[in-house]
Amino acid sequence: MTTSTPPRVATFTVTGMTCGHCVDSVTAEVGGIPGVTHVDVDLKTGALTVTSAAALDRAAVAAAVDEAGYALASDPATPAASCCGSCH
């Protein structure tokens, strides 16, 4: 008998997103983290919900969000990001 590990879900808040392109950028970067199986980003609230097969490293999520050009709300050392420029 094999047991499977249930997926893990973590929620973060991303600052600075203003359009669908911003959402797509964050989704793509976070979705590239090994073990991530699903990413949901809510533009209106900034909520980032990540589902993964194993425990998720917060630093990896923060780095992926930073790579997309944004910041996690609870990272005080990181200045607030601004629009990606695609909606102008």
N, CA, C and O atoms as a GROMACS GRO file, in nm:
protein
  352
    1MET      N    1   0.084  -0.118   0.000
    1MET     CA    2   0.000   0.000   0.000
    1MET      C    3   0.089   0.124   0.000
    1MET      O    4   0.175   0.140   0.086
    2THR      N    5   0.066   0.211  -0.096
    2THR     CA    6   0.143   0.335  -0.102
    2THR      C    7   0.053   0.450  -0.060
    2THR      O    8  -0.066   0.453  -0.090
    3THR      N    9   0.113   0.542   0.008
    3THR     CA   10   0.038   0.662   0.047
    3THR      C   11   0.096   0.780  -0.028
    3THR      O   12   0.217   0.791  -0.044
    4SER      N   13   0.011   0.866  -0.071
    4SER     CA   14   0.059   0.986  -0.140
    4SER      C   15   0.052   1.104  -0.044
    4SER      O   16  -0.036   1.112   0.041
    5THR      N   17   0.146   1.193  -0.062
    5THR     CA   18   0.150   1.312   0.019
    5THR      C   19   0.050   1.412  -0.038
    5THR      O   20   0.053   1.440  -0.158
    6PRO      N   21  -0.037   1.466   0.044
    6PRO     CA   22  -0.133   1.565  -0.007
    6PRO      C   23  -0.060   1.690  -0.052
    6PRO      O   24   0.045   1.724   0.003
    7PRO      N   25  -0.115   1.760  -0.150
    7PRO     CA   26  -0.050   1.883  -0.195
    7PRO      C   27  -0.050   1.987  -0.084
    7PRO      O   28  -0.136   1.986   0.004
    8ARG      N   29   0.046   2.075  -0.090
    8ARG     CA   30   0.058   2.184   0.007
    8ARG      C   31   0.017   2.314  -0.060
    8ARG      O   32   0.048   2.337  -0.177
    9VAL      N   33  -0.053   2.396   0.013
    9VAL     CA   34  -0.100   2.525  -0.040
    9VAL      C   35  -0.047   2.636   0.050
    9VAL      O   36  -0.060   2.631   0.172
   10ALA      N   37   0.012   2.738  -0.013
   10ALA     CA   38   0.063   2.854   0.060
   10ALA      C   39   0.011   2.979  -0.008
   10ALA      O   40  -0.001   2.983  -0.131
   11THR      N   41  -0.020   3.080   0.070
   11THR     CA   42  -0.072   3.206   0.016
   11THR      C   43   0.018   3.321   0.056
   11THR      O   44   0.063   3.330   0.171
   12PHE      N   45   0.044   3.409  -0.039
   12PHE     CA   46   0.129   3.526  -0.020
   12PHE      C   47   0.056   3.647  -0.077
   12PHE      O   48  -0.048   3.631  -0.142
   13THR      N   49   0.108   3.766  -0.054
   13THR     CA   50   0.054   3.887  -0.116
   13THR      C   51   0.166   3.951  -0.197
   13THR      O   52   0.275   3.974  -0.147
   14VAL      N   53   0.136   3.980  -0.324
   14VAL     CA   54   0.232   4.043  -0.414
   14VAL      C   55   0.192   4.190  -0.430
   14VAL      O   56   0.075   4.222  -0.446
   15THR      N   57   0.291   4.279  -0.426
   15THR     CA   58   0.264   4.422  -0.443
   15THR      C   59   0.309   4.469  -0.581
   15THR      O   60   0.403   4.414  -0.639
   16GLY      N   61   0.241   4.570  -0.632
   16GLY     CA   62   0.283   4.637  -0.754
   16GLY      C   63   0.218   4.592  -0.883
   16GLY      O   64   0.240   4.654  -0.987
   17MET      N   65   0.139   4.487  -0.881
   17MET     CA   66   0.075   4.439  -1.005
   17MET      C   67  -0.041   4.530  -1.043
   17MET      O   68  -0.120   4.571  -0.957
   18THR      N   69  -0.051   4.562  -1.173
   18THR     CA   70  -0.158   4.652  -1.218
   18THR      C   71  -0.236   4.601  -1.339
   18THR      O   72  -0.336   4.662  -1.376
   19CYS      N   73  -0.192   4.491  -1.400
   19CYS     CA   74  -0.261   4.444  -1.521
   19CYS      C   75  -0.244   4.294  -1.538
   19CYS      O   76  -0.175   4.228  -1.460
   20GLY      N   77  -0.307   4.242  -1.640
   20GLY     CA   78  -0.301   4.099  -1.669
   20GLY      C   79  -0.161   4.051  -1.703
   20GLY      O   80  -0.125   3.938  -1.671
   21HIS      N   81  -0.081   4.136  -1.766
   21HIS     CA   82   0.057   4.097  -1.798
   21HIS      C   83   0.136   4.077  -1.669
   21HIS      O   84   0.218   3.986  -1.660
   22CYS      N   85   0.111   4.160  -1.570
   22CYS     CA   86   0.176   4.144  -1.439
   22CYS      C   87   0.143   4.007  -1.380
   22CYS      O   88   0.231   3.936  -1.333
   23VAL      N   89   0.016   3.972  -1.385
   23VAL     CA   90  -0.030   3.842  -1.334
   23VAL      C   91   0.038   3.729  -1.409
   23VAL      O   92   0.084   3.632  -1.349
   24ASP      N   93   0.044   3.741  -1.541
   24ASP     CA   94   0.107   3.637  -1.623
   24ASP      C   95   0.255   3.621  -1.588
   24ASP      O   96   0.305   3.509  -1.583
   25SER      N   97   0.324   3.732  -1.565
   25SER     CA   98   0.467   3.726  -1.531
   25SER      C   99   0.490   3.656  -1.398
   25SER      O  100   0.578   3.570  -1.387
   26VAL      N  101   0.411   3.692  -1.297
   26VAL     CA  102   0.424   3.628  -1.166
   26VAL      C  103   0.389   3.480  -1.176
   26VAL      O  104   0.458   3.396  -1.120
   27THR      N  105   0.281   3.449  -1.247
   27THR     CA  106   0.239   3.310  -1.263
   27THR      C  107   0.348   3.226  -1.328
   27THR      O  108   0.376   3.115  -1.283
   28ALA      N  109   0.409   3.278  -1.433
   28ALA     CA  110   0.514   3.203  -1.504
   28ALA      C  111   0.637   3.182  -1.417
   28ALA      O  112   0.690   3.071  -1.413
   29GLU      N  113   0.681   3.285  -1.348
   29GLU     CA  114   0.802   3.272  -1.265
   29GLU      C  115   0.780   3.178  -1.148
   29GLU      O  116   0.862   3.090  -1.122
   30VAL      N  117   0.669   3.194  -1.077
   30VAL     CA  118   0.642   3.108  -0.961
   30VAL      C  119   0.613   2.965  -1.008
   30VAL      O  120   0.651   2.869  -0.941
   31GLY      N  121   0.547   2.952  -1.121
   31GLY     CA  122   0.518   2.820  -1.176
   31GLY      C  123   0.643   2.742  -1.215
   31GLY      O  124   0.638   2.620  -1.230
   32GLY      N  125   0.755   2.813  -1.232
   32GLY     CA  126   0.880   2.748  -1.266
   32GLY      C  127   0.958   2.693  -1.148
   32GLY      O  128   1.062   2.630  -1.166
   33ILE      N  129   0.909   2.716  -1.028
   33ILE     CA  130   0.976   2.663  -0.909
   33ILE      C  131   0.956   2.512  -0.906
   33ILE      O  132   0.842   2.465  -0.920
   34PRO      N  133   1.063   2.434  -0.890
   34PRO     CA  134   1.048   2.289  -0.884
   34PRO      C  135   0.948   2.246  -0.777
   34PRO      O  136   0.953   2.292  -0.663
   35GLY      N  137   0.857   2.157  -0.816
   35GLY     CA  138   0.757   2.105  -0.723
   35GLY      C  139   0.625   2.179  -0.725
   35GLY      O  140   0.526   2.128  -0.674
   36VAL      N  141   0.622   2.300  -0.783
   36VAL     CA  142   0.497   2.376  -0.789
   36VAL      C  143   0.406   2.312  -0.892
   36VAL      O  144   0.447   2.287  -1.006
   37THR      N  145   0.283   2.287  -0.852
   37THR     CA  146   0.186   2.221  -0.941
   37THR      C  147   0.076   2.313  -0.989
   37THR      O  148   0.011   2.285  -1.090
   38HIS      N  149   0.053   2.424  -0.918
   38HIS     CA  150  -0.052   2.518  -0.959
   38HIS      C  151  -0.024   2.654  -0.896
   38HIS      O  152   0.020   2.665  -0.782
   39VAL      N  153  -0.051   2.759  -0.975
   39VAL     CA  154  -0.034   2.897  -0.928
   39VAL      C  155  -0.161   2.974  -0.962
   39VAL      O  156  -0.210   2.966  -1.074
   40ASP      N  157  -0.213   3.047  -0.864
   40ASP     CA  158  -0.329   3.133  -0.887
   40ASP      C  159  -0.293   3.272  -0.835
   40ASP      O  160  -0.253   3.288  -0.720
   41VAL      N  161  -0.310   3.373  -0.921
   41VAL     CA  162  -0.280   3.511  -0.883
   41VAL      C  163  -0.406   3.594  -0.902
   41VAL      O  164  -0.466   3.593  -1.009
   42ASP      N  165  -0.446   3.666  -0.798
   42ASP     CA  166  -0.563   3.754  -0.804
   42ASP      C  167  -0.514   3.897  -0.815
   42ASP      O  168  -0.457   3.952  -0.720
   43LEU      N  169  -0.535   3.959  -0.930
   43LEU     CA  170  -0.487   4.095  -0.954
   43LEU      C  171  -0.546   4.195  -0.856
   43LEU      O  172  -0.475   4.282  -0.805
   44LYS      N  173  -0.673   4.183  -0.829
   44LYS     CA  174  -0.743   4.281  -0.744
   44LYS      C  175  -0.687   4.284  -0.601
   44LYS      O  176  -0.668   4.391  -0.544
   45THR      N  177  -0.663   4.167  -0.544
   45THR     CA  178  -0.616   4.161  -0.405
   45THR      C  179  -0.466   4.142  -0.392
   45THR      O  180  -0.409   4.165  -0.285
   46GLY      N  181  -0.400   4.101  -0.500
   46GLY     CA  182  -0.258   4.071  -0.494
   46GLY      C  183  -0.229   3.934  -0.436
   46GLY      O  184  -0.113   3.899  -0.414
   47ALA      N  185  -0.334   3.855  -0.411
   47ALA     CA  186  -0.315   3.723  -0.350
   47ALA      C  187  -0.248   3.628  -0.448
   47ALA      O  188  -0.288   3.617  -0.564
   48LEU      N  189  -0.146   3.560  -0.401
   48LEU     CA  190  -0.073   3.458  -0.476
   48LEU      C  191  -0.091   3.328  -0.400
   48LEU      O  192  -0.043   3.314  -0.288
   49THR      N  193  -0.159   3.233  -0.461
   49THR     CA  194  -0.180   3.102  -0.398
   49THR      C  195  -0.101   3.000  -0.478
   49THR      O  196  -0.118   2.986  -0.599
   50VAL      N  197  -0.014   2.928  -0.408
   50VAL     CA  198   0.076   2.832  -0.472
   50VAL      C  199   0.049   2.694  -0.416
   50VAL      O  200   0.050   2.673  -0.294
   51THR      N  201   0.026   2.600  -0.505
   51THR     CA  202   0.009   2.460  -0.466
   51THR      C  203   0.135   2.386  -0.508
   51THR      O  204   0.182   2.402  -0.621
   52SER      N  205   0.188   2.305  -0.418
   52SER     CA  206   0.311   2.232  -0.448
   52SER      C  207   0.304   2.090  -0.396
   52SER      O  208   0.222   2.057  -0.310
   53ALA      N  209   0.390   2.007  -0.450
   53ALA     CA  210   0.393   1.867  -0.412
   53ALA      C  211   0.462   1.846  -0.277
   53ALA      O  212   0.436   1.747  -0.209
   54ALA      N  213   0.547   1.938  -0.238
   54ALA     CA  214   0.621   1.928  -0.112
   54ALA      C  215   0.623   2.067  -0.047
   54ALA      O  216   0.571   2.164  -0.102
   55ALA      N  217   0.684   2.074   0.069
   55ALA     CA  218   0.694   2.202   0.139
   55ALA      C  219   0.758   2.305   0.047
   55ALA      O  220   0.852   2.275  -0.026
   56LEU      N  221   0.706   2.425   0.051
   56LEU     CA  222   0.751   2.533  -0.037
   56LEU      C  223   0.846   2.625   0.037
   56LEU      O  224   0.819   2.667   0.149
   57ASP      N  225   0.957   2.656  -0.026
   57ASP     CA  226   1.056   2.746   0.031
   57ASP      C  227   1.014   2.890   0.003
   57ASP      O  228   1.006   2.932  -0.112
   58ARG      N  229   0.986   2.966   0.110
   58ARG     CA  230   0.939   3.104   0.096
   58ARG      C  231   1.041   3.188   0.020
   58ARG      O  232   1.003   3.275  -0.059
   59ALA      N  233   1.168   3.163   0.043
   59ALA     CA  234   1.273   3.239  -0.027
   59ALA      C  235   1.268   3.214  -0.177
   59ALA      O  236   1.293   3.306  -0.255
   60ALA      N  237   1.235   3.093  -0.218
   60ALA     CA  238   1.224   3.062  -0.361
   60ALA      C  239   1.107   3.137  -0.423
   60ALA      O  240   1.116   3.185  -0.536
   61VAL      N  241   0.996   3.147  -0.349
   61VAL     CA  242   0.880   3.221  -0.398
   61VAL      C  243   0.915   3.369  -0.408
   61VAL      O  244   0.884   3.434  -0.508
   62ALA      N  245   0.979   3.423  -0.306
   62ALA     CA  246   1.018   3.564  -0.307
   62ALA      C  247   1.112   3.593  -0.423
   62ALA      O  248   1.099   3.697  -0.489
   63ALA      N  249   1.206   3.503  -0.450
   63ALA     CA  250   1.300   3.522  -0.560
   63ALA      C  251   1.228   3.518  -0.695
   63ALA      O  252   1.260   3.597  -0.785
   64ALA      N  253   1.132   3.427  -0.710
   64ALA     CA  254   1.057   3.418  -0.835
   64ALA      C  255   0.972   3.543  -0.857
   64ALA      O  256   0.965   3.594  -0.969
   65VAL      N  257   0.909   3.591  -0.752
   65VAL     CA  258   0.827   3.712  -0.762
   65VAL      C  259   0.917   3.831  -0.795
   65VAL      O  260   0.880   3.917  -0.875
   66ASP      N  261   1.035   3.836  -0.734
   66ASP     CA  262   1.131   3.942  -0.762
   66ASP      C  263   1.176   3.936  -0.909
   66ASP      O  264   1.188   4.039  -0.974
   67GLU      N  265   1.201   3.816  -0.958
   67GLU     CA  266   1.242   3.797  -1.098
   67GLU      C  267   1.135   3.849  -1.194
   67GLU      O  268   1.166   3.898  -1.303
   68ALA      N  269   1.009   3.837  -1.153
   68ALA     CA  270   0.898   3.888  -1.236
   68ALA      C  271   0.888   4.040  -1.227
   68ALA      O  272   0.819   4.102  -1.308
   69GLY      N  273   0.957   4.100  -1.130
   69GLY     CA  274   0.957   4.246  -1.116
   69GLY      C  275   0.870   4.300  -1.005
   69GLY      O  276   0.835   4.418  -1.004
   70TYR      N  277   0.834   4.214  -0.910
   70TYR     CA  278   0.744   4.253  -0.802
   70TYR      C  279   0.802   4.208  -0.669
   70TYR      O  280   0.913   4.157  -0.664
   71ALA      N  281   0.727   4.227  -0.561
   71ALA     CA  282   0.775   4.190  -0.429
   71ALA      C  283   0.662   4.128  -0.348
   71ALA      O  284   0.545   4.158  -0.369
   72LEU      N  285   0.701   4.042  -0.255
   72LEU     CA  286   0.603   3.992  -0.160
   72LEU      C  287   0.579   4.102  -0.057
   72LEU      O  288   0.673   4.169  -0.015
   73ALA      N  289   0.456   4.123  -0.018
   73ALA     CA  290   0.419   4.232   0.071
   73ALA      C  291   0.493   4.228   0.203
   73ALA      O  292   0.519   4.334   0.261
   74SER      N  293   0.528   4.113   0.251
   74SER     CA  294   0.592   4.103   0.383
   74SER      C  295   0.743   4.105   0.375
   74SER      O  296   0.810   4.070   0.473
   75ASP      N  297   0.800   4.146   0.262
   75ASP     CA  298   0.944   4.159   0.249
   75ASP      C  299   0.981   4.307   0.263
   75ASP      O  300   0.993   4.376   0.163
   76PRO      N  301   0.999   4.356   0.386
   76PRO     CA  302   1.019   4.499   0.407
   76PRO      C  303   1.147   4.554   0.344
   76PRO      O  304   1.154   4.674   0.315
   77ALA      N  305   1.247   4.471   0.321
   77ALA     CA  306   1.372   4.519   0.262
   77ALA      C  307   1.360   4.544   0.112
   77ALA      O  308   1.446   4.609   0.053
   78THR      N  309   1.254   4.493   0.051
   78THR     CA  310   1.236   4.507  -0.093
   78THR      C  311   1.141   4.623  -0.120
   78THR      O  312   1.029   4.623  -0.069
   79PRO      N  313   1.183   4.722  -0.198
   79PRO     CA  314   1.092   4.833  -0.228
   79PRO      C  315   0.973   4.785  -0.310
   79PRO      O  316   0.982   4.687  -0.384
   80ALA      N  317   0.862   4.855  -0.296
   80ALA     CA  318   0.742   4.819  -0.371
   80ALA      C  319   0.770   4.828  -0.520
   80ALA      O  320   0.832   4.924  -0.567
   81ALA      N  321   0.725   4.729  -0.593
   81ALA     CA  322   0.745   4.725  -0.737
   81ALA      C  323   0.645   4.817  -0.806
   81ALA      O  324   0.547   4.860  -0.746
   82SER      N  325   0.671   4.844  -0.929
   82SER     CA  326   0.578   4.926  -1.006
   82SER      C  327   0.528   4.847  -1.124
   82SER      O  328   0.571   4.734  -1.148
   83CYS      N  329   0.440   4.903  -1.197
   83CYS     CA  330   0.378   4.839  -1.312
   83CYS      C  331   0.483   4.784  -1.408
   83CYS      O  332   0.593   4.838  -1.420
   84CYS      N  333   0.448   4.675  -1.474
   84CYS     CA  334   0.539   4.612  -1.569
   84CYS      C  335   0.558   4.694  -1.696
   84CYS      O  336   0.652   4.668  -1.772
   85GLY      N  337   0.472   4.792  -1.720
   85GLY     CA  338   0.484   4.876  -1.837
   85GLY      C  339   0.402   4.831  -1.955
   85GLY      O  340   0.388   4.905  -2.053
   86SER      N  341   0.346   4.711  -1.949
   86SER     CA  342   0.270   4.657  -2.061
   86SER      C  343   0.133   4.720  -2.077
   86SER      O  344   0.075   4.715  -2.185
   87CYS      N  345   0.082   4.779  -1.971
   87CYS     CA  346  -0.054   4.833  -1.978
   87CYS      C  347  -0.056   4.981  -2.016
   87CYS      O  348  -0.162   5.043  -2.015
   88HIS      N  349   0.058   5.037  -2.049
   88HIS     CA  350   0.064   5.180  -2.084
   88HIS      C  351   0.066   5.200  -2.232
   88HIS      O  352   0.071   5.313  -2.280
   0.00000   0.00000   0.00000
